[in-house]
Amino acid sequence: MDQTLVYVSNADSHEISVLLLDATGVLTPVGSAQVDGTVMPLAVHPEHRFLYAGIRSEPFAVKTFAIHPSGRLRHLSTTPLPDNMAYLSTDRTGRFLLSASYTGDKIAINPIAADGTVDASPLEVIATAPHAHSIVVDPTNRHVFAAVLGGDHLLQYHFDEVAGSLTPNHPAAVETELGAGPRHIVFHPSGRVVFVANELDGTVNSYLLDPTGTLTRLAAISALPEGFSGSPWTSDVHVTPDGRFLYVSERTSDTIAGFRVGSTPGALDPLGHTATEAQPRGFAIDPRGRFLVAAGQKSNAITTYAIDPRTGALTARDRCAVGRNPTWVEIIDLAAA
């Protein structure tokens, strides 16, 4: 029997909360891992053996934790990173850690050793336009994309999965609307479409992903609720494992927007908005697509929502206090201890 574990980074209390998510959506705290620094971005190794946590206070670093079958975390190493990294991910083999720096305007790649620890000598450090906000490898592990918020573009690279190196694709970048502020990137399970949450104008763009690793814009749609006033502050974006529904969190309105993924590539049909935790910076969907877990930076809590498999509607199931300023959520299935 698999068990579902939820990891939440709490920036201000310097800890990672570990919770068990049961088949009804109820959360049970398992424990926490103390971290000496402002912990924010998280990434899980593809084999679910290691968790990587980015430290955004000086000295900037990534901490590697071994994941016990119980879900608890054991600290293995602390490795310096080239800058204050706002985003972490791994390639599909788990041999490389990718990172993006919002304040340092760069992206980087570091090797991951067989024991899961990160090597301190980066293979790539590439300067970008202001505010690189995320970096991800495509499902084939042959292409890398980085969202650069201040540059209003998405960088496109060929990725050498043996050497861990990047080569600019042609074109090297795809522009968004001026002032959109591309932030996070997610791939549809089909591998044919990419969705991008734009932080500054509150929209979601969809792109066709060509086998050559280039993006062609398909559509854009607002993630803001009706009657919205104020400055958009879109944050996270995720798609269900079956590819039927997409969700976007928006921090000014404290909502999660839902969309049905249409049959036409890139099409999104609005499902409405769900009021959620205060300032929902991060959320995640469990690997079976049953639940969405959202964290509130100002509420210091997370809420579990059941995802209706027919309509995509979200229904609150449980709420649990975590640490101070929760910013990132990761959910994995593990074989029970």
C-alpha positions as CSV (number, residue, x, y, z in Angstrom):
1,M,0.0,0.0,0.0
2,D,1.3,3.5,-0.9
3,Q,1.0,6.4,1.5
4,T,0.8,10.0,0.3
5,L,3.2,12.5,1.9
6,V,2.9,16.3,1.9
7,Y,6.0,18.5,2.4
8,V,5.6,22.2,3.1
9,S,8.5,24.7,3.4
10,N,7.9,27.4,6.1
11,A,10.2,30.3,5.3
12,D,10.0,32.3,8.5
13,S,10.0,29.4,11.0
14,H,12.9,27.7,9.2
15,E,11.4,24.3,8.9
16,I,9.8,21.8,6.5
17,S,6.5,20.3,7.7
18,V,5.8,16.6,6.9
19,L,2.2,15.5,6.8
20,L,0.4,12.3,5.8
21,L,-2.6,12.7,3.4
22,D,-5.1,9.9,3.7
23,A,-7.6,8.6,1.2
24,T,-10.3,10.9,2.5
25,G,-8.2,14.1,2.3
26,V,-7.4,14.3,6.0
27,L,-4.0,15.6,7.0
28,T,-2.0,14.1,9.9
29,P,1.3,15.8,10.9
30,V,4.2,13.3,10.8
31,G,6.9,15.7,12.0
32,S,9.2,18.5,10.8
33,A,12.8,19.1,9.7
34,Q,14.5,22.1,11.1
35,V,16.5,24.2,8.6
36,D,19.0,26.9,9.4
37,G,17.8,29.5,7.0
38,T,14.9,30.9,5.0
39,V,13.7,27.7,3.3
40,M,11.4,28.2,0.3
41,P,11.6,26.2,-3.0
42,L,11.4,22.4,-2.8
43,A,12.1,19.7,-5.4
44,V,11.8,15.9,-5.1
45,H,14.2,13.5,-6.7
46,P,12.4,11.4,-9.5
47,E,13.0,8.2,-7.4
48,H,11.4,9.9,-4.4
49,R,14.5,9.1,-2.3
50,F,15.6,12.7,-1.7
51,L,14.1,16.1,-1.1
52,Y,16.0,19.3,-2.1
53,A,15.3,22.5,-0.2
54,G,16.5,26.0,-1.3
55,I,17.8,28.4,1.3
56,R,17.1,32.0,0.3
57,S,18.9,33.7,3.2
58,E,22.7,34.0,3.2
59,P,24.7,31.8,2.8
60,F,22.6,30.7,-0.2
61,A,22.5,27.0,-0.5
62,V,20.5,23.8,-1.2
63,K,19.9,21.2,1.5
64,T,19.6,17.6,0.6
65,F,17.4,15.4,2.7
66,A,16.9,11.6,2.5
67,I,13.3,10.6,2.5
68,H,12.6,7.7,5.0
69,P,9.8,5.2,4.1
70,S,7.8,6.9,6.9
71,G,8.1,10.2,5.0
72,R,10.4,11.7,7.6
73,L,13.4,13.6,6.5
74,R,17.1,13.1,7.4
75,H,19.6,15.9,6.5
76,L,22.4,14.7,4.3
77,S,24.3,17.8,3.1
78,T,24.3,21.5,2.6
79,T,25.7,22.7,-0.8
80,P,26.3,26.4,-1.8
81,L,24.4,27.6,-4.8
82,P,25.5,30.4,-7.2
83,D,22.8,32.8,-5.8
84,N,19.5,33.3,-4.0
85,M,17.5,30.7,-5.9
86,A,13.7,31.1,-6.1
87,Y,13.1,27.8,-7.9
88,L,14.5,24.3,-7.9
89,S,13.8,21.3,-10.1
90,T,15.7,18.1,-11.3
91,D,16.1,16.6,-14.7
92,R,14.1,13.4,-15.4
93,T,17.1,11.2,-14.5
94,G,17.8,12.8,-11.2
95,R,21.4,13.5,-12.1
96,F,21.1,17.3,-12.3
97,L,19.6,20.1,-10.1
98,L,18.3,23.1,-12.0
99,S,17.8,26.4,-10.3
100,A,16.6,30.0,-11.1
101,S,17.5,33.2,-9.3
102,Y,14.9,36.0,-9.1
103,T,17.1,38.4,-7.4
104,G,20.4,37.3,-9.1
105,D,19.1,37.2,-12.6
106,K,20.5,33.8,-13.5
107,I,19.9,30.1,-14.0
108,A,22.2,27.3,-13.0
109,I,22.8,23.5,-13.2
110,N,24.6,21.5,-10.6
111,P,25.4,17.8,-10.7
112,I,23.7,15.4,-8.3
113,A,25.8,12.5,-7.1
114,A,24.7,8.9,-6.8
115,D,24.1,9.4,-3.1
116,G,21.6,12.2,-3.9
117,T,23.8,15.0,-2.7
118,V,24.4,18.1,-4.8
119,D,27.9,19.0,-6.1
120,A,29.1,22.5,-5.2
121,S,30.6,23.1,-8.7
122,P,27.9,24.2,-11.1
123,L,28.1,23.0,-14.7
124,E,26.2,26.0,-16.0
125,V,25.6,29.5,-14.6
126,I,23.9,31.7,-17.2
127,A,23.0,35.3,-16.8
128,T,19.4,36.3,-17.8
129,A,17.2,39.3,-18.0
130,P,15.9,40.5,-14.6
131,H,14.0,38.0,-12.4
132,A,14.4,34.5,-13.7
133,H,11.6,32.8,-11.8
134,S,11.6,29.1,-12.8
135,I,13.4,26.5,-14.8
136,V,12.1,23.0,-15.9
137,V,13.0,20.1,-18.2
138,D,10.5,18.9,-20.7
139,P,9.1,15.3,-20.5
140,T,11.6,14.0,-23.0
141,N,14.6,15.4,-20.9
142,R,16.0,17.0,-24.1
143,H,14.8,20.6,-23.6
144,V,14.9,23.2,-20.9
145,F,12.6,26.2,-20.4
146,A,13.1,29.1,-18.0
147,A,10.5,31.8,-17.3
148,V,12.1,35.3,-16.9
149,L,9.5,37.6,-15.3
150,G,11.3,40.9,-15.8
151,G,12.2,40.0,-19.4
152,D,8.7,39.0,-20.3
153,H,10.0,35.9,-22.1
154,L,10.6,32.2,-21.9
155,L,14.1,31.0,-22.6
156,Q,14.5,27.8,-24.7
157,Y,17.4,25.5,-24.5
158,H,18.6,22.1,-25.8
159,F,19.6,20.0,-22.8
160,D,22.4,17.4,-22.9
161,E,21.3,14.9,-20.3
162,V,24.7,13.3,-20.2
163,A,26.8,16.4,-19.7
164,G,24.2,18.5,-18.0
165,S,24.8,21.4,-20.4
166,L,22.5,23.9,-22.1
167,T,22.6,25.2,-25.7
168,P,20.3,28.0,-26.8
169,N,17.5,26.8,-29.1
170,H,16.3,28.7,-32.2
171,P,14.8,31.1,-31.3
172,A,16.5,31.4,-27.9
173,A,13.4,33.1,-26.4
174,V,9.7,33.3,-26.8
175,E,8.1,36.7,-25.8
176,T,5.0,37.1,-23.7
177,E,2.8,40.1,-23.6
178,L,4.6,43.2,-22.3
179,G,4.2,43.3,-18.5
180,A,2.8,39.8,-18.2
181,G,5.6,38.6,-16.0
182,P,5.9,34.9,-16.7
183,R,6.5,33.0,-13.5
184,H,5.8,29.2,-13.4
185,I,5.7,26.6,-16.2
186,V,3.8,23.3,-16.3
187,F,3.6,20.6,-19.0
188,H,0.4,18.9,-20.0
189,P,0.7,15.1,-19.5
190,S,0.4,14.7,-23.3
191,G,3.7,16.4,-23.7
192,R,2.3,18.6,-26.5
193,V,1.2,21.7,-24.6
194,V,2.8,24.0,-22.0
195,F,1.0,26.3,-19.7
196,V,2.6,29.4,-18.1
197,A,1.2,31.4,-15.2
198,N,1.9,35.2,-15.6
199,E,2.3,36.9,-12.3
200,L,1.9,40.5,-13.2
201,D,-1.2,40.5,-15.4
202,G,-3.0,37.5,-13.9
203,T,-3.2,35.5,-17.1
204,V,-2.3,31.9,-18.2
205,N,-0.7,31.4,-21.6
206,S,-0.8,28.1,-23.4
207,Y,1.9,27.0,-26.0
208,L,2.3,24.2,-28.4
209,L,5.5,22.3,-27.7
210,D,7.2,21.2,-30.9
211,P,9.5,18.1,-30.8
212,T,12.4,20.4,-31.6
213,G,11.9,22.1,-28.2
214,T,10.3,25.3,-29.4
215,L,7.1,26.9,-28.1
216,T,4.3,28.5,-30.2
217,R,1.8,30.5,-28.4
218,L,-1.8,29.2,-28.7
219,A,-4.0,31.2,-26.3
220,A,-4.2,33.4,-23.2
221,I,-6.9,33.5,-20.5
222,S,-7.4,35.5,-17.3
223,A,-7.0,33.7,-13.9
224,L,-8.6,36.7,-12.0
225,P,-12.0,36.4,-10.4
226,E,-15.0,38.5,-11.6
227,G,-15.0,42.0,-10.1
228,F,-11.3,41.7,-9.2
229,S,-9.7,45.0,-8.2
230,G,-6.1,45.7,-7.2
231,S,-2.8,44.4,-8.6
232,P,-2.7,40.8,-10.0
233,W,-0.3,38.5,-8.2
234,T,-0.6,35.1,-9.8
235,S,1.7,32.5,-8.3
236,D,1.5,28.8,-8.9
237,V,0.1,26.6,-11.7
238,H,-0.5,22.8,-11.9
239,V,-2.4,20.4,-14.1
240,T,-4.1,17.1,-12.9
241,P,-2.3,13.9,-13.8
242,D,-5.1,12.9,-16.2
243,G,-4.6,16.3,-18.0
244,R,-8.3,17.3,-17.7
245,F,-8.0,20.2,-15.3
246,L,-5.7,23.1,-14.6
247,Y,-5.5,25.3,-11.5
248,V,-3.8,28.6,-10.8
249,S,-3.4,30.4,-7.5
250,E,-3.8,34.2,-7.2
251,R,-2.5,35.9,-4.0
252,T,-4.2,39.3,-4.1
253,S,-7.7,37.7,-4.2
254,D,-6.8,34.6,-2.1
255,T,-8.3,32.4,-4.8
256,I,-7.6,29.3,-6.9
257,A,-8.9,29.5,-10.5
258,G,-10.0,26.3,-12.1
259,F,-10.0,25.4,-15.8
260,R,-11.1,22.5,-17.9
261,V,-8.5,21.6,-20.5
262,G,-10.3,21.7,-23.8
263,S,-10.0,19.2,-26.7
264,T,-8.4,21.8,-28.9
265,P,-4.7,22.1,-27.9
266,G,-4.1,24.9,-25.4
267,A,-7.8,25.7,-24.9
268,L,-8.9,26.4,-21.3
269,D,-12.5,26.7,-20.2
270,P,-13.1,28.6,-16.9
271,L,-14.6,26.6,-14.1
272,G,-14.7,29.4,-11.5
273,H,-12.8,30.4,-8.5
274,T,-12.4,28.9,-5.0
275,A,-11.6,31.1,-2.0
276,T,-8.6,29.6,-0.2
277,E,-5.8,30.3,2.3
278,A,-4.6,33.9,2.7
279,Q,-1.9,34.7,0.1
280,P,-1.7,31.2,-1.6
281,R,1.8,31.3,-2.9
282,G,2.2,27.5,-3.4
283,F,0.0,24.5,-3.9
284,A,0.3,21.0,-5.3
285,I,-1.9,18.1,-6.7
286,D,-1.4,14.6,-5.4
287,P,0.0,12.0,-7.9
288,R,-3.4,10.3,-8.3
289,G,-5.3,13.6,-9.0
290,R,-7.6,13.2,-6.0
291,F,-6.6,16.2,-3.9
292,L,-5.2,19.7,-4.2
293,V,-3.3,21.1,-1.2
294,A,-2.9,24.9,-0.9
295,A,-0.7,26.9,1.5
296,G,-1.4,30.4,2.8
297,Q,1.6,32.6,3.5
298,K,-0.5,34.8,5.8
299,S,-2.6,32.1,7.4
300,N,0.2,29.8,8.3
301,A,-2.0,26.9,7.3
302,I,-2.8,24.5,4.5
303,T,-6.1,23.2,3.2
304,T,-6.9,20.0,1.3
305,Y,-9.5,20.1,-1.4
306,A,-11.1,17.1,-3.1
307,I,-11.0,17.4,-6.9
308,D,-14.3,16.3,-8.5
309,P,-13.1,13.9,-11.3
310,R,-16.1,14.9,-13.4
311,T,-16.4,18.7,-13.0
312,G,-13.0,19.7,-11.6
313,A,-14.8,21.5,-8.7
314,L,-12.8,21.9,-5.4
315,T,-14.4,20.9,-2.1
316,A,-12.5,21.7,1.2
317,R,-11.8,18.5,3.1
318,D,-9.3,19.4,5.9
319,R,-7.2,22.2,7.2
320,C,-4.0,22.0,9.2
321,A,-1.7,24.6,10.8
322,V,1.9,24.4,9.7
323,G,4.9,26.8,10.2
324,R,5.2,30.5,9.6
325,N,5.0,31.7,6.0
326,P,4.5,28.5,4.1
327,T,5.5,29.0,0.5
328,W,6.0,25.7,-1.2
329,V,4.1,22.3,-1.3
330,E,5.3,19.0,-2.7
331,I,3.2,15.8,-2.6
332,I,4.5,12.3,-3.3
333,D,3.4,8.7,-3.0
334,L,5.7,6.3,-1.0
335,A,5.5,2.6,-0.3
336,A,4.3,2.3,3.3
337,A,7.1,1.5,5.8
